[in-house]
Amino acid sequence: MEADELKKGFAEKYGAGPEPGIYRAPGRVNLIGEHTDYNGGLVLPVAVDLSTWAAISENGTRVARIFSSSLNEETRIRIDENMESVGDWSDYVRGIIFGLKQITGKELPGFDLYLTSEVPVGRGLSSSAALEMAIAAGLNEEFSLEVGALDLIRTCQRSENEFVGANTGIMDQYVAYYGKEGAGVLIDTSEPSHRYVELDLSGYELLVVDTMVSHTHGGNEYNARRRECETALRELNQNWDGSPLKSLSEIEPGRIEAALSVLPEKLADRARHVVEENERVKQAADYLEAGKVNEAGELFFASHRSLRDLYEVSCRELDFLVEFASDWGIPGARMTGGGFGGASVHIVPETSSEPYHAEIKEEYRREFGIEPEGFFVRPSNGVKQEPEAK
C-alpha cells in the first residue's frame, strides 16, 4: 500500500478537498508469551510488515463517515450521539470516539475516514489492534488531542473490551504502538513497561502459516479462559498461605507446587501455564538476543505443548503444523494468537525456507482439504503518520 493509493481512494469516495492525513499501524506476531498478557505477565511480540491504513480528514459536520475498502462497506456515526455497541465492525470506531472523548473531555468534529488493510482478519495477527491504533493515532494527531502513548493504547484496548466484547489484554495495542524494526518488544504487562530485544535472526526467517480456520474472541472460549484465570486467582488468595497476589504471574516459580495444590486440576493447569510461560519468555528473549536460535526454538515447541495440554486453546490444525515443523527439523514453531484456529509462527533457515513453505502447505492441504496461507514477515515499526501526509 502506498499513501498515494490511499489518497486516491479517499478522493474518489469523499470528493476533492483538503488532503487527508495518512496513518499506518501494523499487525503483530507474538513470538512467545501466550495468554499471559491479561494475567500480568510477560510477552515478546513483534510488529510485522503488514498494516492497516487510515486516511482521515475533518468534514465540517457532526457525522463520521467511515468506509472500509477491505469490506467494501460504509457506515455513519453521529459524533454527538451516545456511543453504544451495535454489533458490527463500526464498534471499533465507536469505542475509540467514546474513549477519546472520555480522556480529553472534548467532542470530536465530524470526519471522513477511509480504511484499508493488509492484515488478514481472524488469523492470529491482531488485525483488530492494527485497525484501532491506526484510527486512534490518526484522530489524536489530526485534531491535536494530545493524548499520551499509554492512554492511546488503553483507549484502543477498551474499545475492544467494552464495545467489541473481546476481553483481551494490552499486548496487541501496545506493540502496534511501540513496534521497532528488527526487534521484539518484551512487555511486562503488569506495569506496563517494555524493553526492546534486538533479534539476532541472521540466517533465519519468520514464517507465519495460517490454518484458515476462523476464530472470534468475543463471547467464546477466549473469554472463558480469562474467567478461569480470574477464578484461580481468587481461590488462591482465599486458600493458600502466601502473600496476596494481584495476578497469577506473581506466583514465584519455586512456590508453584504449593500454590497450585489448593486449586482444582483445570484451574491449576491454567495457572501453571501462565507461570511457566513467563519463564519461557525471559529465556527466549535472552537466547534470541544472543543468536541462540535453536535454544529459543525449543522454547517455542514447549510453549505450544503447554497451550495445547494445559491451557487447551490449540486445535487439530495448529497441532498438525507444529508437529510438521518438529518432524522437518526446523528450530521452532508454535501457535500464535488467541488460539482455536488462527496462525502458527515458524523459525525457518533461509536456505530451506522456500521448500519448507511449499511442503507444509501441500501436506496441510492433503490432510485438511484446505489451502493454508503462508507469508514471511519481518519485525517492523509501530504506528506512524506517513511522511506524504499533511
C-alpha positions as CSV (number, residue, x, y, z in Angstrom):
1,M,0.0,0.0,0.0
2,E,1.3,3.5,-0.9
3,A,0.0,6.7,0.6
4,D,-0.9,8.0,-2.9
5,E,-3.2,5.0,-3.4
6,L,-5.0,5.7,-0.2
7,K,-5.4,9.4,-1.1
8,K,-6.8,8.5,-4.4
9,G,-9.3,6.1,-2.9
10,F,-10.2,8.8,-0.3
11,A,-10.8,11.4,-3.0
12,E,-12.9,9.0,-5.1
13,K,-15.1,8.3,-2.1
14,Y,-15.4,11.7,-0.5
15,G,-14.5,14.1,-3.2
16,A,-11.9,16.8,-3.6
17,G,-10.9,18.8,-0.6
18,P,-8.2,19.1,2.0
19,E,-5.7,16.3,1.7
20,P,-6.3,13.7,4.4
21,G,-3.8,12.6,7.0
22,I,-2.4,9.1,6.3
23,Y,-1.7,6.7,9.2
24,R,-0.5,3.2,9.3
25,A,-0.5,0.7,12.1
26,P,1.0,-2.9,12.0
27,G,-0.4,-6.3,12.8
28,R,1.7,-8.4,15.1
29,V,3.1,-11.9,15.6
30,N,3.6,-12.9,19.2
31,L,6.9,-14.8,19.3
32,I,6.2,-16.3,22.8
33,G,4.2,-15.4,25.8
34,E,0.6,-16.5,25.1
35,H,-2.4,-15.8,27.3
36,T,0.0,-14.1,29.8
37,D,-0.9,-10.5,29.0
38,Y,-4.2,-10.4,30.8
39,N,-2.5,-12.3,33.6
40,G,0.0,-9.6,34.4
41,G,2.8,-11.5,32.7
42,L,5.5,-11.2,30.0
43,V,5.1,-11.3,26.3
44,L,7.5,-11.0,23.4
45,P,5.7,-9.8,20.2
46,V,7.0,-8.2,17.1
47,A,5.1,-5.7,14.9
48,V,5.1,-7.0,11.3
49,D,5.3,-5.5,7.9
50,L,1.5,-5.9,7.3
51,S,-0.5,-2.9,8.2
52,T,-3.9,-1.3,8.4
53,W,-4.1,2.2,6.7
54,A,-6.3,5.1,7.6
55,A,-6.9,8.3,5.7
56,I,-8.6,10.9,7.9
57,S,-10.0,14.4,7.3
58,E,-12.4,16.7,9.1
59,N,-15.6,17.1,7.1
60,G,-17.3,20.1,8.8
61,T,-20.4,18.1,10.0
62,R,-21.3,16.3,13.2
63,V,-21.1,12.9,11.4
64,A,-18.2,10.5,11.0
65,R,-18.4,8.8,7.6
66,I,-16.4,5.6,7.5
67,F,-15.6,3.4,4.6
68,S,-13.7,0.1,4.6
69,S,-12.3,-0.8,1.2
70,S,-11.4,-4.2,2.5
71,L,-15.0,-4.9,3.4
72,N,-16.5,-2.6,0.7
73,E,-18.8,-1.3,3.4
74,E,-19.7,2.2,4.6
75,T,-21.2,3.3,7.9
76,R,-22.0,6.6,9.5
77,I,-21.8,7.6,13.2
78,R,-23.2,10.8,14.7
79,I,-20.4,12.2,16.8
80,D,-22.8,13.7,19.5
81,E,-24.9,10.6,20.0
82,N,-24.4,8.2,23.0
83,M,-21.8,5.7,21.8
84,E,-23.1,2.2,22.3
85,S,-22.2,-1.1,20.7
86,V,-24.2,-2.0,17.6
87,G,-22.7,-5.4,16.9
88,D,-20.7,-4.8,13.8
89,W,-17.2,-3.6,12.7
90,S,-18.1,0.0,13.4
91,D,-17.9,-0.8,17.1
92,Y,-14.1,-0.4,16.9
93,V,-14.6,3.2,15.8
94,R,-17.4,3.9,18.2
95,G,-15.2,2.7,21.1
96,I,-12.4,4.9,20.1
97,I,-14.5,8.0,19.7
98,F,-16.0,7.3,23.1
99,G,-12.6,6.7,24.7
100,L,-11.0,9.8,23.3
101,K,-13.9,12.0,24.5
102,Q,-13.6,10.5,28.0
103,I,-9.9,11.2,28.2
104,T,-9.9,14.7,26.7
105,G,-13.4,16.0,27.7
106,K,-13.7,17.2,24.1
107,E,-16.3,16.5,21.4
108,L,-14.6,15.4,18.2
109,P,-15.5,17.2,15.0
110,G,-17.1,15.2,12.2
111,F,-14.6,13.4,10.0
112,D,-14.3,11.2,6.9
113,L,-12.3,8.0,7.4
114,Y,-11.2,5.7,4.6
115,L,-9.7,2.3,5.7
116,T,-7.9,-0.5,4.0
117,S,-5.8,-3.3,5.4
118,E,-3.2,-5.9,4.5
119,V,-3.6,-7.7,7.8
120,P,-5.7,-10.9,7.4
121,V,-8.7,-11.0,9.7
122,G,-9.2,-13.7,12.3
123,R,-5.8,-15.3,11.7
124,G,-3.9,-14.5,15.0
125,L,-2.1,-11.4,13.7
126,S,-4.3,-8.9,15.6
127,S,-6.0,-7.1,12.7
128,S,-8.2,-5.5,15.3
129,A,-5.4,-3.8,17.2
130,A,-3.9,-2.5,13.9
131,L,-7.3,-1.1,13.0
132,E,-7.8,0.5,16.4
133,M,-4.4,2.1,16.5
134,A,-4.4,3.5,13.0
135,I,-7.8,5.2,13.8
136,A,-6.9,6.4,17.3
137,A,-3.5,7.7,16.4
138,G,-4.9,9.5,13.3
139,L,-7.7,11.2,15.3
140,N,-5.3,12.1,18.0
141,E,-2.9,13.8,15.5
142,E,-5.4,15.3,13.1
143,F,-7.4,17.0,15.9
144,S,-4.5,17.9,18.2
145,L,-5.9,15.9,21.1
146,E,-2.5,15.5,22.8
147,V,-3.4,12.1,24.2
148,G,-0.2,10.3,25.5
149,A,1.0,7.0,24.3
150,L,-0.3,4.8,27.2
151,D,-3.7,6.5,27.2
152,L,-3.9,6.0,23.5
153,I,-3.1,2.3,23.9
154,R,-5.6,1.9,26.7
155,T,-8.3,3.6,24.6
156,C,-7.8,1.1,21.9
157,Q,-7.8,-1.8,24.4
158,R,-11.0,-0.6,26.0
159,S,-12.7,-0.2,22.6
160,E,-12.0,-3.9,22.0
161,N,-13.0,-5.0,25.5
162,E,-16.1,-2.8,26.1
163,F,-17.5,-2.2,22.6
164,V,-16.5,-5.3,20.7
165,G,-16.7,-7.7,23.6
166,A,-13.3,-9.3,23.3
167,N,-11.7,-9.4,26.8
168,T,-8.1,-9.1,25.5
169,G,-5.1,-7.9,27.4
170,I,-2.9,-4.9,26.4
171,M,-0.2,-6.6,24.3
172,D,-1.7,-6.2,20.8
173,Q,-2.3,-2.5,21.1
174,Y,1.0,-1.9,22.9
175,V,3.1,-3.5,20.2
176,A,1.1,-1.8,17.4
177,Y,2.2,1.5,19.0
178,Y,5.8,0.6,20.1
179,G,6.9,-1.9,17.5
180,K,10.5,-1.4,16.3
181,E,12.2,-2.7,13.1
182,G,14.4,-5.7,13.7
183,A,13.4,-6.0,17.4
184,G,10.9,-7.8,19.6
185,V,9.1,-5.8,22.3
186,L,9.5,-7.5,25.7
187,I,6.4,-6.2,27.6
188,D,5.8,-6.5,31.3
189,T,2.1,-6.2,31.2
190,S,1.7,-5.7,34.9
191,E,3.0,-2.1,34.8
192,P,3.0,-1.9,31.7
193,S,6.6,-1.3,30.6
194,H,8.9,-2.6,27.9
195,R,12.4,-3.1,26.6
196,Y,13.4,-3.8,23.0
197,V,15.0,-7.2,22.3
198,E,17.3,-6.9,19.2
199,L,16.7,-10.1,17.4
200,D,19.7,-11.9,16.0
201,L,18.0,-14.0,13.4
202,S,20.7,-13.9,10.8
203,G,20.3,-16.9,8.5
204,Y,16.7,-17.4,9.6
205,E,13.2,-16.2,8.6
206,L,9.9,-15.9,10.4
207,L,7.1,-17.7,8.6
208,V,3.5,-17.4,9.6
209,V,1.3,-20.2,8.4
210,D,-2.5,-19.5,8.7
211,T,-4.7,-22.5,9.3
212,M,-7.6,-20.8,7.5
213,V,-9.7,-21.8,10.5
214,S,-11.5,-18.7,11.5
215,H,-12.0,-17.8,15.1
216,T,-13.5,-14.9,17.0
217,H,-12.8,-13.8,20.6
218,G,-16.0,-12.1,21.7
219,G,-18.1,-14.3,24.0
220,N,-16.3,-17.5,23.3
221,E,-13.6,-19.8,24.8
222,Y,-11.0,-17.0,24.9
223,N,-13.1,-15.1,27.4
224,A,-13.8,-18.4,29.2
225,R,-10.0,-18.8,29.8
226,R,-9.8,-15.4,31.2
227,R,-12.6,-16.1,33.6
228,E,-10.9,-19.3,34.7
229,C,-7.7,-17.4,35.5
230,E,-9.7,-14.9,37.5
231,T,-11.3,-17.7,39.4
232,A,-7.9,-19.4,40.0
233,L,-6.5,-16.1,41.4
234,R,-9.5,-15.6,43.6
235,E,-9.3,-19.1,45.0
236,L,-5.5,-18.9,45.5
237,N,-5.9,-15.7,47.5
238,Q,-8.6,-17.3,49.7
239,N,-6.9,-20.7,50.3
240,W,-3.1,-20.6,50.3
241,D,-0.6,-19.2,52.9
242,G,1.4,-17.0,50.5
243,S,1.2,-13.2,50.2
244,P,-1.9,-11.8,48.4
245,L,-1.5,-11.9,44.6
246,K,-2.5,-9.3,42.1
247,S,-2.1,-11.7,39.2
248,L,-1.2,-15.3,38.5
249,S,2.1,-14.1,37.2
250,E,3.2,-13.1,40.7
251,I,3.4,-16.8,41.7
252,E,7.1,-17.5,42.2
253,P,8.3,-20.5,40.2
254,G,9.7,-22.0,43.4
255,R,6.3,-21.9,45.1
256,I,4.2,-23.1,42.2
257,E,3.5,-26.6,43.6
258,A,2.4,-25.2,46.9
259,A,0.2,-22.6,45.2
260,L,-1.4,-25.0,42.7
261,S,-2.1,-27.7,45.3
262,V,-5.1,-25.7,46.5
263,L,-6.7,-25.4,43.1
264,P,-8.9,-27.9,41.1
265,E,-7.0,-29.6,38.4
266,K,-8.3,-27.5,35.5
267,L,-7.6,-24.2,37.2
268,A,-4.2,-25.5,38.3
269,D,-3.3,-26.3,34.7
270,R,-4.3,-22.8,33.6
271,A,-2.2,-21.2,36.3
272,R,0.8,-23.5,35.7
273,H,0.8,-22.5,32.0
274,V,1.0,-18.8,33.0
275,V,3.8,-19.2,35.4
276,E,5.9,-21.5,33.2
277,E,5.2,-19.4,30.1
278,N,6.6,-16.3,31.8
279,E,9.9,-18.1,32.4
280,R,10.0,-19.2,28.8
281,V,9.6,-15.6,27.6
282,K,12.6,-14.5,29.7
283,Q,14.7,-17.3,28.4
284,A,13.7,-16.9,24.8
285,A,14.5,-13.1,24.9
286,D,18.0,-13.9,26.1
287,Y,18.5,-16.6,23.5
288,L,17.2,-14.5,20.6
289,E,19.4,-11.6,21.6
290,A,22.4,-13.9,21.7
291,G,21.6,-15.5,18.4
292,K,20.9,-18.9,20.0
293,V,18.1,-19.7,17.7
294,N,17.9,-23.4,18.3
295,E,17.6,-22.9,22.1
296,A,14.9,-20.3,21.6
297,G,13.1,-22.6,19.1
298,E,12.9,-25.4,21.7
299,L,11.0,-23.0,24.0
300,F,8.6,-22.3,21.1
301,F,7.8,-26.0,20.9
302,A,7.4,-26.2,24.7
303,S,5.1,-23.2,24.7
304,H,2.9,-24.9,22.1
305,R,2.7,-28.1,24.2
306,S,1.6,-26.1,27.2
307,L,-1.0,-24.2,25.2
308,R,-2.3,-27.5,23.8
309,D,-2.3,-29.6,27.0
310,L,-2.6,-27.2,30.0
311,Y,-4.4,-24.2,28.5
312,E,-6.4,-26.1,25.9
313,V,-6.5,-23.4,23.3
314,S,-4.9,-25.2,20.3
315,C,-6.8,-27.3,17.7
316,R,-6.0,-30.2,15.4
317,E,-4.9,-27.9,12.5
318,L,-2.5,-25.9,14.7
319,D,-1.1,-29.1,16.2
320,F,-0.5,-30.5,12.7
321,L,1.5,-27.5,11.6
322,V,3.7,-27.6,14.7
323,E,4.2,-31.4,14.5
324,F,5.2,-30.9,10.8
325,A,7.8,-28.3,11.9
326,S,9.2,-30.7,14.5
327,D,9.4,-33.6,12.1
328,W,11.1,-31.4,9.5
329,G,13.7,-30.4,12.0
330,I,13.4,-26.6,11.9
331,P,14.4,-24.8,15.1
332,G,11.0,-24.0,16.5
333,A,7.3,-23.4,15.9
334,R,4.2,-22.7,17.9
335,M,0.6,-21.4,17.7
336,T,0.5,-17.6,17.9
337,G,-2.5,-15.5,19.0
338,G,-5.6,-16.5,21.0
339,G,-5.9,-20.0,19.5
340,F,-8.9,-22.1,18.4
341,G,-7.6,-21.7,14.9
342,G,-5.6,-18.8,13.5
343,A,-1.9,-18.9,12.8
344,S,1.4,-20.5,13.7
345,V,4.8,-19.0,13.7
346,H,7.9,-20.9,12.5
347,I,11.6,-20.1,12.7
348,V,12.9,-21.4,9.3
349,P,16.5,-21.4,8.0
350,E,16.8,-19.2,5.0
351,T,18.5,-21.9,3.0
352,S,15.4,-24.1,3.2
353,S,12.6,-21.6,3.6
354,E,11.0,-22.0,0.2
355,P,10.9,-25.8,0.1
356,Y,9.7,-25.8,3.7
357,H,6.9,-23.3,2.8
358,A,5.9,-25.3,-0.2
359,E,5.8,-28.7,1.6
360,I,4.0,-27.6,4.7
361,K,1.3,-26.0,2.5
362,E,1.0,-29.2,0.4
363,E,0.9,-31.6,3.4
364,Y,-1.7,-29.4,5.2
365,R,-3.9,-29.3,2.0
366,R,-3.6,-33.1,1.8
367,E,-4.6,-33.5,5.4
368,F,-7.5,-31.0,5.7
369,G,-8.5,-30.2,2.1
370,I,-7.7,-26.5,2.8
371,E,-5.0,-24.4,1.1
372,P,-3.3,-22.6,4.0
373,E,-1.9,-19.1,3.5
374,G,1.7,-18.6,4.4
375,F,3.8,-15.4,4.4
376,F,7.2,-14.4,5.6
377,V,7.2,-11.4,8.0
378,R,9.8,-9.0,9.3
379,P,9.9,-7.2,12.6
380,S,8.8,-3.7,11.8
381,N,7.9,-0.3,13.2
382,G,4.8,0.6,15.1
383,V,2.2,3.2,14.2
384,K,3.3,6.2,12.3
385,Q,2.0,9.1,10.2
386,E,3.2,8.7,6.7
387,P,5.6,11.5,5.5
388,E,3.5,12.1,2.5
389,A,0.6,13.2,4.7
390,K,-0.1,16.8,5.6
